């Protein structure tokens, strides 16, 4: 039982996020996710970052529009991270 708890804690620690960061442009943000290869690496990081961007904009009643997705982490191996730059445009009625 202790082994399972230690394993679960170890796997959870293999994912890191920058959180949503403003880029300095109106309604434009970036999020970087790093995921250990054992947990899915760059593919999982991309999925998590896109989900986080969509959730962030959704909380504001908006839709996320992806501007770019860049691989990250150690690029000598399959990428272990992803940076998504996105914006949350205002609905037409609010402009």
Buried (B, 14 or more C-beta within 10 A) or exposed (E): EEEEEEEEEEEEEBBEBBEBEEEEEEBBBBBBBBBBBEBBBBBBBBBBBBBBBBEBBEEEEBEBEEBEBEBBBEEEEEBBBBBBBBBBBEEEEEE
